[in-house]
């Protein structure tokens, strides 16, 4: 099932409009917070966000999609709060997310992000690493210093989330040293929920906390975000194999070049099909050239990995809507959350 067919209440503002509105609401707080960082660290962070070029001159580089802060604001609105009350937690989750991006780019040795050289390739690994660490601390400080009644609970929740997503990232890295058939699909799903779903769930939960919601509503919105986050990761993994470099800003088949054990890859490897054997042989090689990358993508598709990931993304979104209905029984009030959830499973980059 898809959200479009599941419920018609997504006819309000489209996701693109919601994300633009989020940027307008959150970017001033985000930028003013980043500008409190010490000079050398601030320079790396300002470059990463696209606000400065490598020389420190003002720039208008491409920004991130702002999905996580948009979820914070949308969750607060769904529960009856004014969105300006939730701007600080929205900025905090965007800081935490970008801390992970800085570190991920180093771990994955990615040369580009958002169509620009990654921060570590410009400033070096130590400076990019320290900037990421500082942004994580900044996110927690922003919440801890907020006089809002939900500040303490939100700070603790974001801190726990960061620990969980770090564990997910560590598991993802550990998969790389294991054989092509040594990672189970259950392990891979658990990793993706921790690595991606946890922060989307936390974003929704923080919006609920700042709206004064009770424990049951906060938990339900966290579960909604986690399921949507897994759907997001499933689509992201498909893009990592079949995404258009002109849209993604990354080389074609980037995840296959790195021989990542992403969700569609592990689904293919564990399918018991002849194509799974072909994929396992390719993944056992020390490197994949362009021809081998095309062969690996074809093997994933023939082994059913692509179809499985697409079906799972739709199923997980169905579960997400069920959780959302427990927190917001009148789904008309949750139209923005539904629009954002729809967006993450329909995106192409």
C-alpha positions as CSV (number, residue, x, y, z in Angstrom):
1,X,0.0,0.0,0.0
2,X,1.1,3.6,-0.4
3,X,0.0,6.7,1.6
4,X,-1.6,8.1,-1.5
5,X,-4.0,5.2,-1.7
6,X,-4.3,4.7,2.1
7,X,-5.7,8.1,2.9
8,X,-6.7,11.2,1.0
9,X,-5.9,13.7,3.7
10,X,-2.5,14.5,2.2
11,X,-4.1,17.1,0.0
12,X,-2.9,20.0,2.1
13,X,0.5,21.7,1.5
14,X,2.8,19.6,-0.5
15,X,6.1,18.3,0.9
16,X,8.1,20.8,-1.1
17,X,6.2,23.7,0.4
18,X,6.5,22.3,3.9
19,X,10.2,21.9,3.5
20,X,10.6,25.4,2.2
21,X,8.5,26.7,5.1
22,X,10.6,24.8,7.5
23,X,13.8,26.3,6.2
24,X,12.3,29.8,6.5
25,X,11.3,29.1,10.1
26,X,14.4,27.1,11.3
27,X,17.4,28.4,9.3
28,X,17.7,31.7,11.3
29,X,17.9,29.7,14.6
30,X,20.2,27.1,13.0
31,X,22.6,29.7,11.6
32,X,22.7,31.8,14.7
33,X,23.5,28.7,16.8
34,X,26.2,27.5,14.4
35,X,27.8,31.0,14.5
36,X,28.4,30.5,18.3
37,X,31.1,27.9,17.5
38,X,34.8,28.7,17.7
39,X,36.2,30.2,14.6
40,X,38.0,27.2,12.9
41,X,35.2,24.8,13.7
42,X,32.6,27.4,12.7
43,X,34.3,27.7,9.3
44,X,33.9,23.9,8.6
45,X,30.3,23.9,9.8
46,X,29.4,27.0,7.7
47,X,30.9,25.3,4.6
48,X,29.1,22.1,5.3
49,X,25.7,23.9,5.5
50,X,26.5,25.7,2.3
51,X,26.6,29.1,3.8
52,X,30.3,29.7,3.0
53,X,32.7,28.5,0.3
54,X,36.0,26.9,1.1
55,X,37.7,30.3,1.5
56,X,35.1,31.5,4.0
57,X,33.3,33.8,1.6
58,X,29.5,33.9,1.7
59,X,27.9,31.3,-0.5
60,X,24.5,29.9,-1.3
61,X,25.3,26.3,-1.6
62,X,22.5,23.6,-1.8
63,X,21.0,22.9,1.6
64,X,19.8,19.7,2.9
65,X,16.1,18.7,2.5
66,X,15.2,19.6,6.2
67,X,13.0,16.5,6.6
68,X,13.9,16.1,10.3
69,X,13.1,19.6,11.4
70,X,10.0,19.6,9.2
71,X,8.8,16.5,11.2
72,X,9.4,18.3,14.5
73,X,7.3,21.3,13.4
74,X,4.6,19.1,11.8
75,X,4.3,16.9,14.9
76,X,3.9,19.9,17.1
77,X,1.2,21.4,14.8
78,X,-0.6,18.0,14.6
79,X,-1.0,18.1,18.4
80,X,-2.3,21.7,18.4
81,X,0.9,23.7,19.2
82,X,2.2,26.8,17.4
83,X,5.2,25.8,15.4
84,X,7.3,28.7,16.6
85,X,7.4,26.9,20.0
86,X,9.2,24.0,18.4
87,X,11.9,25.9,16.4
88,X,14.7,25.1,18.8
89,X,14.2,21.3,18.9
90,X,13.8,21.5,15.1
91,X,17.2,23.2,14.8
92,X,18.7,20.7,17.3
93,X,17.7,17.6,15.3
94,X,19.1,19.3,12.1
95,X,22.4,19.9,14.0
96,X,22.5,16.3,15.2
97,X,21.7,15.0,11.7
98,X,24.5,17.0,10.1
99,X,26.9,15.8,12.8
100,X,26.2,12.3,11.5
101,X,26.7,13.4,7.9
102,X,30.1,14.9,8.6
103,X,31.2,11.6,10.2
104,X,29.5,9.4,7.6
105,X,31.4,11.2,4.8
106,X,34.6,10.4,6.6
107,X,33.8,6.8,7.3
108,X,32.5,6.2,3.7
109,X,35.3,8.3,2.2
110,X,32.6,10.1,0.1
111,X,34.2,12.9,-2.0
112,X,31.0,14.9,-2.6
113,X,27.8,15.9,-0.8
114,X,25.1,18.2,-2.2
115,X,27.1,18.5,-5.4
116,X,30.1,20.0,-3.5
117,X,33.3,18.5,-2.1
118,X,32.7,17.0,1.3
119,X,34.1,18.9,4.3
120,X,36.8,16.4,5.1
121,X,38.2,16.6,1.5
122,X,38.4,20.4,1.9
123,X,39.6,20.8,5.5
124,X,41.0,17.4,6.3
125,X,39.7,14.6,8.5
126,X,40.6,16.0,11.9
127,X,38.8,19.3,11.4
128,X,35.7,17.7,9.9
129,X,35.6,15.2,12.7
130,X,35.9,17.9,15.4
131,X,33.2,20.0,13.6
132,X,30.8,17.1,13.7
133,X,31.5,16.5,17.4
134,X,30.9,20.2,18.2
135,X,27.7,20.2,16.2
136,X,26.4,17.2,18.3
137,X,27.2,19.0,21.5
138,X,25.7,22.2,20.2
139,X,22.4,20.4,19.5
140,X,22.2,19.2,23.1
141,X,23.2,22.5,24.5
142,X,20.5,24.3,22.5
143,X,17.9,22.0,24.1
144,X,19.4,22.0,27.5
145,X,19.4,25.8,27.7
146,X,15.9,26.2,26.4
147,X,13.5,27.4,29.2
148,X,10.6,25.3,27.7
149,X,9.1,22.8,30.1
150,X,10.0,19.9,27.8
151,X,13.6,20.9,27.6
152,X,15.0,18.2,29.9
153,X,13.0,15.4,28.4
154,X,13.9,16.5,24.9
155,X,17.6,16.7,25.7
156,X,17.6,13.2,27.2
157,X,15.7,11.8,24.3
158,X,18.0,13.3,21.7
159,X,21.1,12.1,23.6
160,X,19.7,8.6,23.7
161,X,18.9,8.8,20.0
162,X,22.4,9.8,19.1
163,X,23.8,6.8,21.0
164,X,21.4,4.5,19.2
165,X,22.2,5.9,15.7
166,X,25.9,5.6,16.5
167,X,25.4,2.0,17.3
168,X,23.5,1.6,14.0
169,X,26.4,3.2,12.1
170,X,28.9,1.0,13.9
171,X,26.9,-2.1,12.9
172,X,26.7,-0.9,9.3
173,X,30.5,-0.5,9.3
174,X,31.0,-3.9,10.9
175,X,29.0,-5.5,8.1
176,X,31.7,-4.5,5.6
177,X,34.2,-6.9,7.2
178,X,31.8,-9.9,7.1
179,X,31.3,-12.2,4.1
180,X,28.6,-11.5,1.5
181,X,26.3,-14.2,3.0
182,X,27.2,-13.5,6.7
183,X,24.7,-10.7,7.3
184,X,21.1,-11.6,7.9
185,X,18.2,-9.5,6.7
186,X,16.9,-9.2,10.3
187,X,20.3,-7.7,11.3
188,X,20.2,-5.4,8.4
189,X,16.7,-4.1,9.2
190,X,17.6,-3.6,12.9
191,X,20.7,-1.6,11.8
192,X,18.6,0.6,9.5
193,X,16.1,1.3,12.2
194,X,18.8,2.4,14.5
195,X,20.9,4.3,11.9
196,X,18.0,6.2,10.2
197,X,14.7,5.5,11.9
198,X,15.8,6.5,15.4
199,X,16.4,10.2,14.4
200,X,13.2,10.5,12.4
201,X,11.3,9.0,15.4
202,X,13.1,11.3,17.8
203,X,12.2,14.3,15.6
204,X,8.5,13.4,15.8
205,X,8.7,12.8,19.5
206,X,10.4,16.1,20.2
207,X,7.6,17.9,18.4
208,X,5.1,16.0,20.5
209,X,7.0,16.9,23.7
210,X,7.0,20.5,22.9
211,X,3.3,20.4,22.2
212,X,2.8,19.1,25.8
213,X,1.7,15.6,24.7
214,X,1.4,12.7,27.0
215,X,3.7,9.6,27.1
216,X,1.4,7.5,24.9
217,X,1.2,10.2,22.2
218,X,5.0,10.8,22.3
219,X,5.6,7.0,22.0
220,X,3.2,6.7,19.1
221,X,4.8,9.5,17.1
222,X,8.2,8.1,17.8
223,X,7.0,4.8,16.3
224,X,5.5,6.6,13.3
225,X,8.9,8.3,12.7
226,X,10.8,5.1,13.0
227,X,8.7,3.2,10.5
228,X,8.8,6.2,8.1
229,X,12.6,6.2,8.7
230,X,13.0,2.6,7.7
231,X,11.0,3.4,4.5
232,X,13.3,6.4,4.0
233,X,16.3,4.1,4.3
234,X,14.9,1.5,1.9
235,X,14.4,4.2,-0.7
236,X,17.8,5.7,0.0
237,X,19.4,2.3,-0.5
238,X,17.6,2.0,-3.9
239,X,18.9,5.4,-4.8
240,X,22.4,4.3,-3.8
241,X,22.2,1.6,-6.5
242,X,20.0,3.1,-9.2
243,X,20.0,6.8,-8.5
244,X,20.8,9.4,-11.2
245,X,24.2,11.0,-10.4
246,X,22.9,14.3,-11.8
247,X,20.3,14.3,-9.1
248,X,22.1,12.5,-6.2
249,X,25.5,14.3,-6.6
250,X,27.2,10.9,-6.1
251,X,28.6,8.4,-8.7
252,X,26.3,5.8,-10.2
253,X,26.0,2.7,-8.1
254,X,28.0,4.3,-5.3
255,X,26.8,1.7,-2.7
256,X,27.8,-1.1,-5.0
257,X,31.3,0.3,-5.6
258,X,31.7,0.4,-1.8
259,X,30.2,-3.1,-1.7
260,X,27.8,-1.9,1.0
261,X,25.4,-4.5,2.5
262,X,22.4,-2.3,2.1
263,X,18.8,-3.6,2.5
264,X,18.1,-4.5,-1.1
265,X,21.6,-6.1,-1.4
266,X,21.1,-8.2,1.7
267,X,17.6,-9.2,0.5
268,X,19.1,-10.3,-2.8
269,X,22.0,-12.1,-1.1
270,X,19.7,-14.1,1.1
271,X,17.1,-14.9,-1.6
272,X,18.5,-18.4,-2.4
273,X,18.4,-17.6,-6.2
274,X,21.1,-18.1,-8.8
275,X,21.4,-14.3,-9.0
276,X,22.2,-14.3,-5.3
277,X,25.2,-16.5,-6.1
278,X,26.3,-14.1,-8.8
279,X,26.0,-11.2,-6.5
280,X,28.0,-13.0,-3.7
281,X,30.8,-13.7,-6.2
282,X,30.9,-10.0,-7.2
283,X,30.9,-8.9,-3.6
284,X,33.8,-11.2,-2.8
285,X,36.1,-9.3,-5.2
286,X,38.5,-6.7,-3.9
287,X,37.1,-4.0,-6.2
288,X,34.3,-3.5,-8.7
289,X,34.9,-1.8,-12.0
290,X,32.1,-0.1,-14.0
291,X,31.1,-3.3,-15.7
292,X,31.0,-5.2,-12.5
293,X,28.9,-2.5,-10.9
294,X,26.3,-2.8,-13.6
295,X,26.4,-6.6,-13.2
296,X,25.9,-6.3,-9.5
297,X,22.9,-4.0,-9.9
298,X,21.4,-6.4,-12.4
299,X,21.9,-9.3,-10.0
300,X,20.2,-7.4,-7.1
301,X,17.2,-6.8,-9.3
302,X,17.0,-10.4,-10.6
303,X,17.3,-11.7,-7.1
304,X,14.3,-9.7,-6.1
305,X,16.1,-7.1,-3.9
306,X,14.7,-4.1,-5.7
307,X,11.1,-5.3,-5.6
308,X,11.5,-6.4,-1.9
309,X,12.8,-3.0,-0.9
310,X,9.9,-1.2,-2.7
311,X,7.3,-3.4,-1.2
312,X,8.8,-3.1,2.3
313,X,8.9,0.7,2.0
314,X,5.1,0.7,1.2
315,X,4.4,-1.8,4.0
316,X,6.4,0.2,6.6
317,X,4.6,3.4,5.6
318,X,1.3,1.6,6.3
319,X,2.5,0.7,9.7
320,X,3.6,4.3,10.3
321,X,0.1,5.6,9.5
322,X,-1.3,3.1,12.1
323,X,1.0,4.5,14.8
324,X,0.2,8.0,13.8
325,X,-3.6,7.4,14.1
326,X,-3.0,6.4,17.8
327,X,-1.5,9.8,18.5
328,X,-3.7,11.9,16.2
329,X,-7.0,10.0,15.7
330,X,-8.2,12.7,13.3
331,X,-5.7,12.3,10.5
332,X,-6.9,15.5,8.9
333,X,-4.9,17.2,11.6
334,X,-1.8,15.2,10.7
335,X,-1.9,16.1,7.0
336,X,1.6,17.7,7.1
337,X,3.1,14.6,8.7
338,X,1.5,12.4,6.1
339,X,2.7,14.6,3.3
340,X,6.3,14.4,4.6
341,X,6.0,10.6,5.0
342,X,4.8,10.4,1.4
343,X,7.7,12.4,0.3
344,X,10.4,10.1,1.8
345,X,9.0,7.1,-0.1
346,X,8.6,8.9,-3.4
347,X,11.9,10.8,-3.6
348,X,14.5,10.2,-6.3
349,X,17.6,11.7,-4.6
